[in-house]
Amino acid sequence: MKYLIKHFAGMAVICFLITLFFSFFYLFTSPCRANTVEESRFFANPYSEGLPTLIDVPFYSQLDILPTGCETVSAYMLLEYYGCAPSLSELVSSLDKADFSYLPDGTLAAPSPDEAYIGDPWTDEGYGCYPPVIVRLLSLYLPDSLQAVDMSGTSMEDLTTLYTDQGIPALVWTTMYMKETYPSSTWQLLDEHGECTGETFTWMANEHCMVLIGCDDQFYYFNDPLQASGVTAYEKELFKDRYESMGMRCVVIR
């Protein structure tokens, strides 16, 4: 009798483990598990009870991994939210990137950040990229039912009302730690053939990208990849100033 009990108990454990294995296999190998507005995941605001809930976007930090890869890590968070993320290394490999070069007269040259990430996000010397580059990157992994859209020029009021309040997170371009921006490196622009266009571009310092996940009367809330963990809050007026100073650049998936 004891043998039979042990035998059936062992079989039950094996059946449970097999069921668990196939459940996880389906979860991680099935097509993109897109969250509709109705299915969006929210969680309680950690800053205070009674404040609006925030969109439960998985958090990832760029620290010690991609020192200048805020755009890619933020895009990775969005893809994770929609259940479509590849590995982070694959995502970086798929990112359009370009290095600096020098014209015959010694002038620095590179494409526009609208065309490619300038530099190497794995290093401290990388610069960054703007929404068109990230839209192309996201589009590689989204199903036909979802589309990455460059919503640059959208005010923060409209971005929250139309998207985050409806359970749709957004990528926003701002500055690191809300520092002021200022003109920094300038280079000659190259076209897709590597030919000089005759135009110059000036990079605005402290450029940063993060994920907007909600707001209340005082703060906007973010998954900021420059942090080690958790949700980051920035005062509304300060953030709007930094957002506008960086060209009101943003991307949503809808």
PyMOL commands that set and color helices and strands:
alter all, ss='L'
color gray80, all
select helices_A, chain A and resi 2-29+70-81+88-94+131-139+156-162+164-166+176-178+236-245
alter helices_A, ss='H'
color red, helices_A
select strands_A, chain A and resi 42-43+54-55+97-98+101-102+108-110+117-118+148-150+170-175+183-190+196-204+207-215+219-223+232-235+250-253
alter strands_A, ss='S'
color yellow, strands_A
deselect
rebuild
show_as cartoon
